[in-house]
Amino acid sequence: MDIKVTTLDGAASGNVTLNDEIFGLEPRDDLIARMVRYQLAKRRSGNHAVKNRAEIHRTGAKMYKQKGTGRARHSSARAPQFRGGGRAFGPVVRDHAHELPKKVRALALKHALSAKLKSDAIMVIDQLSASEAKTAALKSRLAALGLSNALFIGGKELDQNFVLAARNIPNLDVLPVQGINVYDILRRKTLVLSKAAVEALEERFK
């Protein structure tokens, strides 16, 4: 499928052909949802924890004598039922990540790209570069293009002036092509690809 290429100033810069095996699939919501769940689970820190009875520092002496009090037979003040005791069945430090086959991850990315193209939310820019790292100048250029909520995917090396100018603009993300991922594609309204990114994606899925 052919799509128009523009510059950051809105001028036409020819056409580029998008590979139907990457951008022309019928989007599958189940694959995309699995990939988003995989990404969000993997980024969880999992450092929640409480102390169990073995980790509580209290006296080891028996609370009161075994017989003759008419009370229950307790031996440790560290037991969970006592104030200041350990927590029973509390959370422990763990990794929330789960496995997802590499081929499924690659396919989910293709379906996310296809979903963006199907909803007419992909734009191809000739080159993501700026002559100076000025946020105001870049913001006005993007406003002229109608880009207020977008993910920019550049080539393997990003133009630092563009990155510095864009990072203070809300709802805009800039990533190199090797960092493209399903979650970031979905969380922004428009996906903006550079010509170098399109070429790199086709090379990646060849």
Beta strands, then each sheet from edge to edge (+ up, - down):
strand 1: 2-6
strand 2: 12-17
strand 3: 122-125
strand 4: 150-153
strand 5: 172-175
strand 6: 190-194
sheet 1: 2+ 1- 3- 6- 4- 5-
end
